[in-house]
Amino acid sequence: MSLRFLEIHLNHFSFKLLIALFLFLGGKANLFAQNSTRLQKLDSLIQRDKTYLKEDTEKLDTYIKILIKTYNYAVDTDKFKEYSNKSIKLGIKLKNSARLADAYHYTGFHYHSFGALDKAEEYYKISLQKANEVNYLEGLSKSYLNLAALYNNLSDYSKALDANLAATAIFHKLGDLSSTASCYINIAVIYTSLNQHKTAIEYLNKALKVFTELNNSPYGLGLIYSNLSKCYLGASDAELKQLGVDKTERYEKALAYVEKSLQIALDGDMKSLIVSNYEIKGNISEAIGEKGKALESYKLSLVHAKTLSGQYYVGSASAVLAKFYASENNLKLADELANEALKIGQRNKYYKIERDAYEILSDVAEKEGSFSEALVFYRNYVASKEKLFNEEKEKEITRKQLQLNFGVKEREYQLRQQLTDANLKQQEQALTLKSQQLALSDKEKTLQRLTFLQKQADLEHDKHEQTNLLKQQQFKSTLDKHVKDKQINLQRAALNFNKNINLFLGVLAMILLTSAIVVFFAQRKTKRLNRIISQQKLELENLSAVKDRIFSVVSHDMRAPVNSLIAIIQLLEDGNISQEKLIKYAGLLKNSLGYTSNMMENLLNWASSQMQGFKPMFEAVNIGLCIGDVVNSMHANSSEKNIKLVSQVNDNIVCYTDANMLSLVLRNLISNAIKFTANNGNVFVVAEVTEDFVSIAVIDDGIGLTAQQIEAVNNSIYTETGKTTRGTNDEKGTGIGLTLCKKFSELMKGKLT
């Protein structure tokens, strides 16, 4: 679906793109000449490979040169893979670990340039392994440097810092200024990702100074200009002030740098850099309000990303374009592109792309009014963000930043000293070489004459010595053979004995270790079971105490209303009661039976909650309507004390819960509020949505509960069940209301506070 939409909307600027390409090709004859020269050299190397049939180090060197010419250019990918396989096979056959390291490195760089980061990482690691085998420092440094850049792409800054530290140390040892500058670029990328743009710009300027003086790496210059553009675009006003740049100049500087980088990338056909630069250019255009230019740049970024063999740049460019469409309320295109980016991120474990895609999808769903779907996407966005960057990584990065800053400053001083020392050494070496050349011509003649005389004497002496040695060796060889035969027999016997002893000791050690492990786990399991049994015993004892207390309450509190009912019936039978007394006694009996009914309902609910298999029935419940029903049912109780009972809950709050359990909890809490509120008081019920929960509060003018009482109710071992406190009008409770509220709140995944 995403490809079809892209074809439709690219038609609006395809004509402009075609003109731009013709202008680019017409105005860049120099680039054509450079590429033609490079292709001629490549053809020459391939022809040399065909004519040179011997499989030796020279042929392997030819394969490596072909890889160097092709790894980062738009050539036939199959041709590159062919020579990559050839170089690896020949390197294995010749057991040449250094050349194998180069072959794996350039293969990894090829995949890295085209966005296939997983394959690139695999080849870089194999290259490091092969270079380590022979202490091949150049190979180690190259692979560490590119691994650092790769981990920057994956936002794994901890690994990126490790790789940069390793690369910088080796380049310092080799005195390689160009590669040290490349490390500065990688370090700057990390600081940019951490939003420390001022520090990043300082490292980029160091690298720029080195590459400008050396003038040997167009790709390095393009990368520096691209990252400088990012830094000025993302720098805070405070950072710009520290750099001496007015905030109004931010976009001019960013645009100037990205144009320089884009020109270098187009000249060298550096596809991954082209993709990044069009994205940055789109960001600048969008920031200054040129939405049309921004859209065109984002689309060009995606077009060039699709020419790469890997999926990283396609996913990243799709996410950026989707975010732009979402900001412009083009929700259909934003949704299609974001879903495409999400698939790429999930399939390849690109957590940064996955995070950005979820954020865009959440925004789109929210704008479409699908709030439940938006919430799901936002939760996934938070989960992806946590994968990408957790607290432990932040600590590790901070530590390594300090280590890296110190190391870089120290090496910068040493590199300056090396440049000064190198100039002095070159002058001294030139003078020494001239003196040695003059002295050598005189000494050569004398040495040749002495050598001739010495050789003549040596030949005579050697002849005599060889005759004597021959006789001695014949005797010695016979004697040595006899001694060696005896030694071999003794060694064989000793080896057999040692082998048996080692086997016995190994078996014995395994038996003892296994026994120890079995005993250890058995003891640990026993302790864990004892703890569980003790806890269960305590809970059963508390439950038994609660049960006894409840039965004592029931036996006492149910006897009184039943006896009262019997007495009134007897009076009615005798006919000895007036109408006035009958009405009075009936009212008292109604209150008593109402209390008894509430107590029986709470007891039955408590008994149900203690049964195994008792579970809430979760469903979508309108909180406002549910609270309204409970409040209406409690108006009779509140009217007796002239208490104002009001629900202030909106009818648009919906929660996933058990309606019956929620009603029971609310009835008990509102009943308690009425019970402990004086006559003519107020009781309000309010609710609000906080994150993933609905908070319901019963607010009254009564004495309320202390923090210690609330903590005691929420305690897993609550020992006050069955006890009751008289209300403001001497009302009596059941003693298990709060226990039921706490139990049912836990079953509904809530809590009392």
C-alpha positions in Angstrom: 0.0 0.0 0.0 2.8 2.4 0.9 4.5 1.9 -2.5 1.3 2.6 -4.4 0.7 5.9 -2.6 4.3 7.0 -3.1 4.0 6.5 -6.9 0.8 8.7 -7.0 2.3 11.6 -5.0 5.7 11.6 -6.6 4.1 12.5 -9.9 3.8 16.1 -8.6 7.5 16.7 -8.5 8.9 14.0 -10.9 9.3 16.6 -13.7 11.3 18.9 -11.4 13.4 16.0 -10.3 14.1 15.0 -13.9 15.2 18.6 -14.8 17.4 18.7 -11.7 19.1 15.4 -12.7 19.8 16.7 -16.2 21.2 19.9 -14.8 23.3 17.9 -12.4 24.7 15.6 -15.1 25.3 18.5 -17.5 27.1 20.6 -14.9 29.2 17.8 -13.5 31.4 16.7 -16.3 34.3 16.5 -13.8 32.3 13.9 -11.8 31.8 11.8 -15.0 35.5 12.0 -15.7 36.4 10.9 -12.1 33.9 8.0 -12.2 35.2 7.0 -15.7 38.8 6.9 -14.4 37.7 4.8 -11.4 35.8 2.4 -13.6 38.8 2.1 -15.9 41.0 1.2 -12.9 38.4 -1.3 -11.8 38.2 -2.9 -15.2 42.0 -3.1 -15.3 42.1 -4.9 -11.9 39.3 -7.3 -13.1 41.3 -8.0 -16.3 44.4 -8.6 -14.2 42.5 -11.1 -12.1 41.4 -13.1 -15.2 45.0 -13.2 -16.7 46.8 -14.0 -13.4 45.8 -17.6 -12.7 48.1 -18.5 -9.7 46.3 -18.5 -6.4 48.8 -16.7 -4.1 49.1 -13.5 -2.0 49.4 -11.4 -5.1 46.0 -12.6 -6.4 44.5 -12.0 -2.9 45.9 -8.5 -2.9 44.2 -7.9 -6.3 40.8 -9.1 -4.8 41.2 -6.7 -1.9 42.0 -3.8 -4.3 38.8 -4.6 -6.2 36.8 -4.5 -3.0 38.3 -1.2 -2.1 37.3 0.3 -5.5 33.7 -1.0 -5.2 32.5 -1.2 -1.6 30.9 2.3 -1.4 29.8 2.9 -5.0 26.7 2.2 -7.1 28.2 -0.8 -8.9 26.8 -4.2 -9.7 26.1 -5.6 -6.2 26.4 -9.2 -7.5 29.9 -8.4 -8.8 30.9 -7.0 -5.4 29.6 -10.2 -3.6 31.4 -12.4 -6.2 34.8 -10.8 -5.3 34.0 -10.6 -1.6 33.4 -14.4 -1.6 36.6 -15.0 -3.7 38.8 -12.9 -1.4 37.4 -14.7 1.7 37.8 -18.2 0.3 41.4 -17.5 -0.9 42.3 -15.8 2.4 41.1 -18.9 4.3 43.0 -21.2 1.9 46.2 -19.2 2.3 45.6 -18.8 6.1 46.3 -15.0 5.7 44.4 -13.5 8.7 45.4 -9.9 7.9 44.0 -10.0 4.4 40.9 -11.9 5.6 40.4 -9.1 8.1 40.5 -6.6 5.2 38.0 -8.7 3.1 35.5 -9.0 6.0 35.9 -5.3 6.8 35.2 -4.0 3.3 32.3 -6.4 2.9 30.9 -5.0 6.2 31.4 -1.4 5.0 29.6 -2.3 1.7 26.5 -3.4 3.7 26.9 -0.5 6.1 26.8 2.0 3.2 23.6 0.5 1.9 21.9 0.4 5.2 22.0 -3.4 5.9 23.3 -2.8 9.5 22.8 -6.3 10.9 25.0 -7.8 8.1 27.5 -5.0 8.5 27.9 -5.6 12.2 28.4 -9.4 11.6 31.2 -8.8 9.1 32.9 -6.1 11.2 33.1 -8.5 14.2 34.6 -11.3 12.1 37.1 -8.7 10.8 38.1 -7.8 14.4 38.5 -11.5 15.2 40.8 -12.1 12.3 42.8 -9.0 12.9 43.3 -9.9 16.6 44.8 -13.3 15.6 47.8 -11.6 14.1 47.7 -8.3 16.0 46.9 -6.4 12.8 46.4 -2.9 14.2 45.3 -1.2 11.0 42.5 -3.8 10.5 41.4 -3.5 14.2 41.3 0.3 14.0 39.3 0.4 10.8 36.6 -2.1 12.0 36.4 -0.4 15.5 35.9 3.0 13.8 33.1 1.7 11.5 31.4 -0.3 14.3 31.3 2.9 16.3 29.5 4.7 13.4 27.1 1.6 13.1 26.2 1.7 16.8 25.5 5.4 16.4 23.0 4.5 13.7 21.4 2.0 16.1 21.4 4.5 19.0 23.4 2.0 21.1 25.6 4.8 22.5 27.3 2.6 25.1 28.7 0.2 22.4 29.5 3.2 20.2 31.7 4.8 23.0 33.5 1.5 23.6 34.3 1.1 19.9 35.5 4.7 19.7 37.7 4.3 22.7 39.3 1.2 21.1 39.7 2.8 17.7 41.2 6.1 19.1 43.8 4.2 21.2 45.0 2.2 18.1 45.1 5.2 15.8 47.1 7.1 18.4 49.6 4.2 18.6 49.8 4.2 14.8 50.1 8.0 14.6 47.1 8.1 12.1 45.7 11.7 12.2 43.0 11.1 9.5 41.5 8.1 11.3 41.7 9.9 14.7 39.7 12.7 13.1 37.1 10.1 12.0 36.9 9.1 15.6 36.2 12.7 16.5 33.2 12.6 14.0 31.8 9.4 15.6 32.1 11.0 19.1 30.4 14.2 17.8 27.5 12.0 16.5 27.1 10.5 20.0 27.0 14.0 21.6 24.5 15.1 19.0 22.3 12.2 19.9 22.6 13.2 23.6 21.6 16.8 22.7 25.0 18.2 23.7 25.4 20.1 20.5 28.1 22.6 21.6 30.4 19.7 22.5 29.6 17.9 19.3 30.5 21.1 17.3 33.8 21.3 19.1 34.7 17.7 18.0 33.5 18.3 14.5 35.7 21.4 14.1 38.7 19.4 15.3 38.0 16.8 12.7 37.4 19.5 10.0 40.8 21.1 10.7 42.6 17.7 10.3 40.7 16.7 7.1 41.2 20.2 5.6 44.9 20.1 6.1 45.3 16.5 4.9 42.8 17.0 2.0 42.5 13.2 1.5 38.9 12.3 2.4 35.9 13.9 0.6 33.6 11.5 2.5 34.9 12.7 5.8 34.4 16.3 4.9 30.8 15.6 3.7 30.1 13.8 7.0 31.5 16.7 9.0 29.4 19.3 7.2 26.3 17.1 7.5 26.7 16.8 11.2 27.5 20.5 11.7 24.2 21.2 10.0 22.4 18.9 12.4 24.1 20.5 15.4 23.3 24.1 14.5 19.7 23.1 13.7 19.2 21.3 17.0 21.3 23.5 19.4 19.6 25.3 22.2 19.6 29.1 22.4 22.0 28.9 25.3 24.4 26.7 23.3 24.3 29.1 20.3 25.1 32.0 22.7 28.1 30.1 24.0 29.3 29.5 20.5 28.9 33.2 19.6 26.1 32.6 17.1 23.0 34.6 17.1 19.8 32.5 17.1 18.6 34.2 13.9 21.7 32.8 12.1 20.9 29.2 13.1 19.1 28.2 9.9 21.5 30.1 7.6 24.5 28.2 9.0 22.6 24.8 9.0 21.5 25.3 5.4 25.0 26.4 4.2 26.6 23.3 5.8 24.0 20.8 4.5 24.3 22.2 0.9 28.1 21.7 1.1 27.7 18.1 2.3 25.0 17.3 -0.2 27.2 18.6 -3.1 30.1 16.3 -1.9 27.7 13.4 -1.5 26.2 13.8 -5.0 29.7 14.2 -6.6 30.9 11.0 -5.0 27.6 9.1 -5.3 27.6 8.5 -1.5 24.0 7.3 -1.2 23.6 7.0 2.5 24.9 10.6 3.0 22.6 11.8 0.3 19.6 10.3 2.1 20.7 12.0 5.4 21.3 15.4 3.8 17.9 15.5 2.1 16.3 14.7 5.5 18.2 17.5 7.2 17.4 19.9 4.4 13.7 19.0 4.8 14.0 19.7 8.6 15.4 23.2 7.9 12.7 24.0 5.4 10.0 22.8 7.7 11.5 24.9 10.6 11.4 28.1 8.5 7.9 27.5 7.3 8.7 26.4 3.7 6.5 23.3 3.8 6.6 22.7 0.0 10.4 22.5 -0.1 10.3 20.4 3.1 8.0 17.8 1.5 10.1 17.7 -1.7 13.3 17.1 0.4 11.6 14.3 2.5 10.4 12.6 -0.7 13.8 12.7 -2.3 15.3 11.3 0.9 12.9 8.3 0.6 13.5 7.8 -3.1 17.3 7.6 -2.6 16.9 5.4 0.5 15.0 2.8 -1.6 18.1 2.5 -3.9 20.1 1.1 -1.0 20.1 -2.6 -0.3 19.4 -2.3 3.4 16.1 -1.4 5.1 17.4 1.0 7.8 17.4 4.2 5.7 14.0 3.3 4.1 12.4 2.9 7.6 14.0 6.1 8.9 13.0 8.2 5.8 9.4 6.7 5.9 9.0 7.7 9.5 10.2 11.3 8.9 7.8 11.7 5.9 5.0 10.2 7.9 5.6 12.7 10.7 5.4 15.5 8.2 2.1 14.3 6.8 0.7 13.9 10.3 1.6 17.5 11.1 -0.2 18.6 7.9 -3.3 16.5 8.9 -2.8 14.2 5.8 -3.6 11.3 8.1 -4.1 8.6 5.5 -0.6 9.0 4.0 0.9 9.4 7.5 -0.8 6.2 8.7 0.5 4.2 5.6 4.1 5.4 5.9 4.2 5.0 9.7 3.0 1.4 9.4 5.6 0.7 6.7 8.3 2.1 9.0 7.0 0.1 12.0 7.2 -3.2 10.0 10.8 -2.4 9.1 11.7 -1.5 12.7 10.1 -4.6 14.2 11.5 -6.9 11.5 15.1 -5.7 11.9 15.0 -4.6 15.6 15.6 -1.0 14.7 14.2 0.4 18.0 14.6 4.0 17.1 12.5 3.6 14.0 10.0 1.5 15.9 9.7 4.2 18.6 9.2 7.0 16.1 6.6 5.0 14.2 4.5 4.2 17.3 4.6 7.9 18.3 3.3 9.0 14.8 0.6 6.3 14.8 -0.5 7.4 18.3 -0.7 11.0 17.1 -2.7 10.0 13.9 -5.1 7.9 15.9 -5.7 10.7 18.4 -6.5 13.2 15.6 -8.9 10.6 14.0 -10.7 10.4 17.4 -9.6 6.7 18.1 -8.4 7.4 21.6 -8.3 3.8 22.7 -6.1 2.9 19.7 -4.0 6.0 20.4 -3.4 4.9 23.9 -2.3 1.4 22.8 0.2 3.0 20.3 1.5 5.4 23.0 2.1 2.5 25.4 4.1 0.7 22.7 6.0 4.0 22.1 7.0 4.2 25.7 8.0 0.5 25.7 10.2 1.0 22.6 11.7 4.1 24.2 12.6 2.1 27.3 14.3 -0.5 25.1 16.3 2.2 23.4 17.6 4.1 26.3 17.3 3.0 30.0 18.8 4.3 33.2 21.7 1.9 33.2 22.8 3.0 29.7 22.7 6.6 30.8 25.0 5.9 33.7 27.4 4.0 31.6 27.4 6.7 28.9 28.1 9.4 31.4 31.0 7.5 32.8 32.5 6.8 29.4 32.0 10.4 28.3 34.3 11.6 31.1 36.9 8.9 30.2 36.7 9.8 26.5 37.0 13.6 27.0 40.2 13.1 29.1 41.7 10.6 26.6 40.9 12.8 23.6 42.5 16.0 25.1 45.6 14.0 26.1 45.9 12.5 22.6 45.3 15.9 20.9 48.4 17.3 22.8 50.4 14.2 21.8 49.4 14.5 18.2 50.5 18.1 18.1 53.8 17.1 19.7 54.1 14.3 17.1 53.7 16.8 14.2 56.5 19.0 15.6 58.8 16.1 16.3 58.1 14.6 12.9 59.3 17.8 11.1 62.5 17.9 13.2 63.1 14.2 12.6 62.7 14.5 8.9 65.4 17.3 8.8 67.7 15.2 11.0 67.2 12.1 8.9 68.0 14.0 5.7 71.4 15.2 7.1 72.2 11.8 8.6 71.4 10.1 5.3 73.8 12.3 3.3 76.6 11.7 5.8 76.0 7.9 5.8 76.0 7.8 2.0 79.5 9.5 1.9 81.0 7.2 4.6 79.4 4.2 3.0 81.2 4.6 -0.3 84.7 4.6 1.5 83.9 1.7 3.8 82.5 -0.5 1.0 85.8 -1.0 -0.7 87.7 -1.8 2.6 84.9 -4.1 3.6 84.9 -6.0 0.3 88.6 -6.8 0.6 88.4 -7.9 4.2 85.4 -10.0 3.4 87.3 -11.8 0.7 90.3 -12.6 3.0 88.0 -13.7 5.7 86.0 -16.1 3.5 89.2 -17.7 2.3 90.4 -18.4 5.8 86.9 -19.6 6.8 86.8 -22.1 4.0 90.0 -23.8 5.1 88.9 -23.9 8.7 85.5 -25.2 7.8 86.9 -28.1 5.8 89.0 -29.3 8.8 86.1 -28.9 11.2 83.6 -30.7 9.0 85.8 -33.8 8.9 86.0 -34.0 12.7 82.3 -33.2 13.1 81.3 -36.0 10.8 83.0 -38.6 12.9 81.6 -37.2 16.2 78.0 -37.0 14.8 78.1 -40.7 13.7 79.0 -41.8 17.2 76.6 -39.4 18.9 73.6 -40.3 16.7 74.0 -44.0 17.7 74.1 -43.1 21.4 71.2 -40.6 21.1 69.0 -43.1 19.4 69.4 -45.6 22.2 68.7 -42.9 24.9 65.7 -41.5 23.2 64.1 -44.9 22.8 64.3 -45.4 26.6 62.9 -41.9 27.2 60.0 -42.5 24.9 59.0 -45.7 26.7 59.2 -44.0 30.1 57.1 -41.0 28.9 54.5 -43.2 27.4 54.1 -45.1 30.7 53.9 -41.8 32.7 51.3 -40.3 30.3 49.1 -43.4 30.7 49.4 -43.2 34.5 48.6 -39.4 34.5 45.7 -39.9 32.2 44.1 -42.5 34.5 44.7 -40.3 37.6 43.2 -37.3 35.9 40.2 -39.2 34.7 39.6 -40.6 38.2 40.0 -37.1 39.8 37.7 -35.5 37.2 34.9 -38.1 37.8 35.3 -37.6 41.6 35.1 -33.8 41.3 32.0 -34.0 39.1 30.3 -36.3 41.6 31.1 -34.0 44.6 30.0 -30.9 42.6 26.7 -32.5 41.6 26.1 -33.6 45.2 26.8 -30.1 46.5 24.5 -28.5 44.0 21.7 -31.0 44.8 22.0 -30.4 48.5 22.2 -26.6 48.0 19.0 -26.5 45.9 17.2 -28.9 48.3 18.0 -26.7 51.3 16.9 -23.5 49.4 13.7 -25.2 48.4 13.0 -26.3 52.0 13.6 -22.8 53.3 11.2 -21.3 50.7 8.5 -23.9 51.5 8.9 -23.2 55.2 8.4 -19.5 54.6 5.3 -20.1 52.5 3.8 -22.5 55.1 4.5 -20.0 57.9 2.8 -17.2 56.0 -0.2 -19.4 55.1 -0.4 -20.5 58.8 -0.5 -16.9 60.0 -3.1 -16.0 57.4 -5.3 -19.0 58.4 -5.0 -18.0 62.1 -6.0 -14.4 61.3 -8.9 -15.7 59.1 -10.1 -18.0 61.8 -10.0 -15.1 64.3 -12.0 -12.9 61.9 -14.5 -15.7 61.4 -15.0 -16.2 65.2 -15.4 -12.5 65.6 -18.0 -12.2 62.8 -20.0 -15.2 64.2 -20.0 -13.5 67.6 -21.3 -10.3 66.0 -23.9 -12.2 64.0 -25.1 -14.2 67.0 -25.5 -11.0 69.1 -26.7 -8.5 66.5 -29.3 -10.8 64.9 -30.8 -11.8 68.2 -32.0 -8.3 69.1 -34.1 -7.5 66.0 -35.6 -11.0 66.0 -36.6 -10.7 69.7 -38.0 -7.2 69.0 -40.1 -8.6 66.1 -41.5 -11.5 68.3 -42.4 -9.0 71.0 -44.3 -6.7 68.6 -46.1 -9.7 67.1 -47.2 -10.8 70.7 -48.5 -7.3 71.4 -50.4 -7.3 68.2 -52.0 -10.7 69.1 -53.0 -9.5 72.5 -54.3 -6.2 71.1 -52.8 -4.2 74.0 -50.9 -1.7 71.9 -52.0 1.7 70.7 -51.7 3.0 67.1 -49.1 5.6 68.2 -46.9 3.1 69.9 -47.3 0.7 67.0 -46.0 3.3 64.5 -43.1 4.1 66.9 -42.1 0.5 67.4 -42.5 -0.2 63.7 -40.0 2.6 62.8 -37.5 1.3 65.4 -37.9 -2.3 64.1 -37.4 -1.0 60.5 -34.1 0.6 61.4 -33.0 -2.5 63.2 -34.0 -4.8 60.4 -32.3 -2.5 57.8 -29.1 -2.7 59.8 -29.5 -6.5 60.0 -30.1 -6.7 56.2 -27.0 -4.7 55.4 -25.0 -6.9 57.8 -26.3 -10.0 56.1 -25.5 -8.7 52.6 -22.0 -7.8 53.6 -21.5 -11.2 55.3 -22.7 -13.0 52.2 -20.4 -11.0 50.0 -17.5 -11.5 52.4 -18.2 -15.3 52.4 -18.3 -15.3 48.6 -15.0 -13.5 48.4 -13.3 -16.2 50.5 -14.4 -19.0 48.2 -12.0 -20.3 45.6 -12.9 -19.5 42.0 -14.6 -16.2 43.0 -13.6 -13.8 40.2 -14.8 -10.4 39.1 -16.6 -10.1 35.7 -14.8 -7.2 33.9 -16.7 -5.1 31.4 -16.9 -1.5 30.2 -18.8 0.4 33.0 -20.0 4.0 32.8 -18.6 5.3 36.1 -21.0 8.3 36.2 -24.1 6.2 35.8 -22.9 3.6 38.3 -22.1 6.2 41.0 -25.5 8.0 40.2 -27.4 4.7 40.9 -25.6 4.2 44.2 -26.1 7.8 45.3 -29.9 7.6 44.5 -30.2 4.4 46.6 -28.5 6.1 49.6 -30.7 9.3 49.6 -33.1 7.7 52.2 -30.2 7.2 54.6 -28.8 10.7 54.1 -32.3 12.3 54.4 -32.6 10.9 58.0 -29.7 13.2 59.0 -30.6 16.0 56.6 -27.2 15.4 54.8 -26.7 16.7 51.3 -25.5 13.7 49.1 -24.4 14.8 45.6 -22.5 13.0 42.7 -20.2 15.4 40.8 -19.1 12.7 38.3 -19.4 13.2 34.5 -21.3 10.6 32.5 -18.4 10.3 29.9 -16.0 8.4 32.1 -15.8 4.7 31.2 -13.7 2.1 33.1 -13.1 -1.6 32.6 -14.3 -3.2 35.9 -17.0 -5.3 37.7 -20.1 -3.2 38.1 -21.6 -5.1 41.0 -18.4 -5.1 43.0 -17.9 -1.4 42.3 -21.5 -0.6 43.5 -20.9 -2.6 46.7 -17.6 -0.8 47.5 -19.3 2.6 46.8 -22.3 1.8 49.0 -20.1 0.9 51.9 -17.9 4.0 51.6 -20.9 6.3 51.2 -22.7 4.6 54.1 -19.6 5.2 56.3 -19.5 8.8 55.1 -23.1 9.4 56.1 -22.6 7.5 59.4 -19.7 9.6 60.5 -21.0 13.0 59.2 -23.1 15.2 61.6 -26.6 16.3 60.8 -27.0 19.0 58.0 -23.5 18.0 56.6 -22.4 17.3 53.1 -21.2 14.2 51.2 -19.8 14.6 47.7 -18.6 11.9 45.2 -16.1 12.9 42.6 -14.0 11.0 40.0 -11.1 11.8 37.7 -9.0 9.9 35.1 -5.3 9.6 36.1 -3.1 7.8 33.5 -4.5 4.2 33.3 -6.8 4.5 36.3 -10.0 6.2 37.4 -9.7 7.7 40.9 -13.1 7.9 42.8 -13.2 10.0 46.0 -16.0 10.2 48.7 -15.6 13.6 50.4 -17.6 14.4 53.6 -17.6 16.8 56.6 -17.1 14.0 59.1 -14.2 12.8 61.2 -12.7 10.7 58.3 -9.9 8.1 58.6 -6.3 8.7 59.8 -3.4 7.7 57.6 -2.6 5.0 60.1 -6.1 3.6 59.9 -6.0 3.5 56.1 -2.6 1.8 56.2 -4.0 -0.8 58.7 -7.0 -1.6 56.4 -4.6 -2.1 53.4 -2.4 -4.4 55.4 -2.5 -8.0 54.3 -3.1 -9.0 57.9 -6.0 -6.8 59.0 -7.1 -7.8 62.5 -10.0 -5.3 63.0 -12.6 -7.1 60.9 -15.8 -7.5 63.0 -15.2 -4.4 65.1 -17.5 -1.4 64.6 -17.5 2.3 65.7 -20.7 4.2 66.5 -21.7 7.0 64.2 -22.5 10.6 65.0 -26.1 9.7 65.8 -25.0 6.5 67.6 -25.5 4.4 64.4 -24.1 0.9 64.5 -22.1 -0.7 61.7 -21.4 -4.3 60.7 -17.6 -4.2 61.2 -16.8 -5.9 57.8 -17.6 -3.0 55.4 -14.0 -1.8 55.0 -12.7 -5.4 54.7 -15.0 -6.0 51.8 -14.1 -2.7 50.2 -10.4 -3.6 50.4 -10.9 -7.2 49.1 -13.1 -6.2 46.2 -10.8 -3.2 45.3 -7.9 -5.7 45.0 -10.0 -8.1 42.9 -10.7 -5.1 40.5 -7.0 -4.3 40.4 -7.5 -1.1 42.5 -6.7 0.0 46.1 -8.1 2.2 49.0 -6.2 5.3 49.7 
